[in-house]
């Protein structure tokens, strides 16, 4: 999965920077409520969509945390020189 696909699944505007973890969680919850299998008659399509949303959230959460950690470590390395 790539960032663009994950953002599309979570209905995140990719023209701007990625959201914070809090913003990502809000988008995730909104999409989960919309696509939850219990609200869609437990159809196989809703199960697949719900799993894709979970995968996209997990991917973006890791991506955002990794980028934040890299940025922070770069900043602290620059400051210590």
SVG drawing of the C-alpha trace seen along z (x, -y; Angstrom):
<svg xmlns="http://www.w3.org/2000/svg" viewBox="-28 -23 57 35">
<polyline fill="none" stroke="black" stroke-width="0.4" points="0.0,0.0 1.2,-3.5 0.4,-6.8 -1.9,-8.0 -4.0,-4.8 -4.2,-4.9 -5.3,-8.6 -8.0,-7.8 -9.4,-5.0 -9.5,-7.3 -10.9,-10.3 -7.9,-12.5 -7.1,-15.4 -3.6,-14.7 -3.1,-18.2 -1.8,-19.3 0.5,-17.7 -0.6,-14.5 -2.7,-15.0 -1.4,-14.6 -2.1,-11.4 -5.1,-13.0 -6.5,-14.1 -5.8,-10.7 -7.7,-9.0 -10.7,-11.2 -10.8,-10.3 -10.3,-6.6 -13.2,-6.6 -15.5,-8.4 -14.7,-5.9 -15.1,-2.9 -18.5,-4.1 -19.5,-4.4 -18.1,-1.1 -18.6,1.1 -20.0,4.6 -22.6,4.5 -24.1,1.4 -24.0,2.9 -25.7,6.2 -22.4,8.1 -21.9,8.2 -18.6,9.5 -18.0,6.2 -18.3,4.3 -15.9,6.7 -13.3,6.2 -13.7,2.4 -13.5,2.3 -10.3,4.4 -8.8,2.0 -9.6,-1.0 -7.9,0.7 -4.9,1.5 -4.7,-2.1 -4.9,-3.5 -2.2,-1.2 0.0,-2.1 -0.4,-5.8 0.0,-5.8 3.3,-4.0 4.3,-6.4 3.5,-9.5 5.3,-8.3 8.4,-7.2 8.6,-10.6 8.0,-12.5 10.7,-10.4 13.2,-11.0 12.5,-14.7 12.9,-14.9 16.2,-13.0 17.5,-15.1 16.6,-18.2 18.3,-17.0 21.4,-15.9 21.7,-19.3 21.2,-21.0 23.9,-19.0 26.6,-19.9"/>
</svg>
